[in-house]
Amino acid sequence: MAEAKNQDPLEENPNQFLEENIITDSSGSNEEVSEIVTDPKQAEADFALKLVETITSLNNEEISTFEAINRFVTRAQLCCLIIFARSLPLNPIAPVYPEGAFLIFKGVSVPRSVNLTEKTLVEIEEKIMASNDITNDNLHLLDLPPDMLNAFEMAITIYNGKAEKVRTSYLAAVKNAKSQVIEVSAAIVCVIIIIVTALALVGS
């Protein structure tokens, strides 16, 4: 009888603790998942980054137009991609210095990451519209869902900030290259003057 009274509760009801643990774990897990899924700010930021990364990858020719489009699933996302691409400046960084090497000097390549071309933009529009039954009537910014509209505005800010940094970096590289050309040219002129002067002295 004493053994029966002192019997471990787990032996009396082996499922009791399992059920409690399952409920606790399940509850905790669901709460965490729900937190991740329903965080609108994070979802908007993630989608904004996806828009920016997709266009920059296209500009750098790291992915094809087909691969870029396949990153977006819903009709609203595809509409947002077109609207976003249309809102970006085309070829915002114009070449102001030779890209190829000349004489003894190195060229400065124009950054491609933010240089969206008209050809790429047209390809995006045509392929999305052809395969998803989307027309220009569907492409109005205010028709986007509120969360996607917020993501769009974030993406524009991110892309423009990136473009400005890239432009500044490019112009700095051009300035440095021009300085090198001037310094080397000045050195060559000095050498020529010295040689001519020396020859003149020797001749006299």
Secondary structure, DSSP 8 states (H G I E B T S, - for coil): -HHHHT--HHHH-HHHHHHHHHHHHHHHHHHHHHHHHT-HHHHHHHHHHHHHHHHHHHHTTSS-HHHHHTT--SHHHHHHHHHHHHHS-BS-S---S-SS-BTTB-------TT-B-HHHHHHHHHHHHHHHT--GGG--GGGS-HHHHHHHHHHHHHHHHHHHHHHHHHHHHHHHHHHHHHHHHHHHHHHHHHHHHHHHHHH-
